[in-house]
Amino acid sequence: MGKYDKDRHQKELAIRYCMARGVTPCLEVLVPSASDLSDIVETLTDIDVLGLEFIVDGGFRRTIFDCKTTNKMSPINRAFWAAGLATYTGCDDAVVILKNRAVYNHRISALQICVDLHDALSFEDLGRTFDQEFGKDNSYQSSIDRWNAIHEIYRSNSWSDGLYALGRNLAPVTHEPWRVFRRAVADMRNVRGQFDPAKDAHVALFLDVLSAVFMLWSSLGRDIRRFYDPKMTKDEFEKALRYYIWGGREAYQIRKEIRQRAEAAGSGQEFPAWDKLVALAGLVVTAPQEVFGCVSVCRDLAIRLVCGKNEDHDKRLSASFTSNRRARQFVMAIVDYMIAATGIPKDFSARVHNQLSGL
C-alpha cells in the first residue's frame, strides 16, 4: 500500500478538483507544533490536500480539503474542526468531503465559518461546474499512484528526507519564504554528493524540489518587486536583497558578525552564489506573475520522468507550458542557480533542459 492510499478516492477527487480550478494541489501536508522545544518535531495533524491558488501578484489563497470516510464526528463538528485547522495554519477556507451527506442546516451553517461540507456525489457535481471532464485521470498529477511513485523515490533515498519535508510540508504553508528558501539551499548543499544526474529518479527528485522552490519564489518575487526601484543602483538593490533574504537588517548584521569571526578562523562566506542570486532576482522582477506556473510544470516533469510519457497528459502539460511565456527561462535560471549554490553536478542542467525540449 502506498503512502497516500488512505482515503484514496476522496483525495483523488480533491486533487482533480484543484486541477479543474487551475489550483496547485499539495498532498498530505504535515502540521507541526507551534513550539519547538524538543529534539523531535511533533506533528499535530495533517492536511489531506492543500490547494494553492495564485492571487494577482504573488499572494496565495490556501484551501484545505479534509477527507473523511468515517462518521465519528457530526458534519457541523467536523466543520468546526476544519475551521480551527484553517485558522491555525493560516489558510483561507476549507472543504470537507464526508462519507454521507450533511443536512442542509449544517451545510449552510458551515459556510458562516468558511467551510464547505460535501459528500463525494455533491463534490463531483460541484467539480463538473468547472470542468465537464472532472473526475477523469487527465493530467500527470491526477492519480494517487503517480504521487506514490514520487514518494517512493524519497523513501528509497533516506538522505532526501529533509528535502521531502521542506517541499511537501514547509513550502506550501510558510509565510516566511526567505527563511524556507535559505533552508532549501542549505539542505541541498548538505546532500550534494548523493545526487547522480545519470539516474532518472534523482533528476525527478530534483524537479520535485524545484516545484517547491518555485512556490517560494512566487512570494519572493512579489516582495522583491515591492522594494525594487528602477532608479536604484545595483549596490542599493543588493543591499535591500541581502537584508530581505536574511530576514531583515538586524538578522543580517548578526549573521555578518558571525561570518567575520568565521573568516578570521579561515572559514565563512556570503550567501551561496550571491551574484547569481542577484541576477535571478533581477530576472524575476521583470515578470513575477509568471513564476507560479512553473510549480506544476516541474512537478509534472518529475512524474513524467518516473512514470513514463502519456500523450493525453503531455497535451495538457504542453498547453500549460506554452501559455507561460517565461516558463523555460525561469526554470533554467532556477536550475542554474541551485546548481551553483548547492554544488550538485552541473549535468542536471542538461537533463532538465532535455525534459523541457521534449514538450
Salt bridges, closest charged atoms under 4 A:
ASP5 OD1 - ARG8 NH1 3.02
GLU12 OE2 - ARG8 NH2 3.75
GLU12 OE1 - ARG16 NH2 3.63
GLU28 OE1 - LYS3 NZ 3.37
GLU28 OE2 - LYS11 NZ 2.44
ASP57 OD2 - ARG226 NH2 2.23
ASP66 OD1 - LYS68 NZ 3.73
ASP66 OD2 - ARG78 NE 2.87
ASP93 OD2 - ARG61 NH2 3.05
ASP116 OD2 - HIS118 NE2 2.91
ASP119 OD2 - ARG101 NE 3.87
GLU124 OE2 - HIS9 NE2 3.90
ASP137 OD1 - ARG146 NH2 2.34
ASP137 OD1 - HIS313 NE2 3.91
ASP145 OD1 - ARG8 NH2 2.94
GLU152 OE2 - ARG155 NH2 2.57
GLU176 OE1 - ARG179 NE 2.89
ASP187 OD2 - ARG183 NE 3.42
ASP200 OD1 - ARG351 NH2 2.60
ASP208 OD1 - ARG168 NH2 3.00
ASP223 OD1 - ARG222 NE 2.94
GLU238 OE2 - LYS234 NZ 2.32
GLU238 OE1 - ARG242 NH2 3.76
GLU263 OE2 - ARG259 NE 3.82
GLU270 OE2 - ARG242 NE 2.92
GLU290 OE2 - ARG325 NE 3.69
ASP314 OD1 - ARG304 NE 2.84
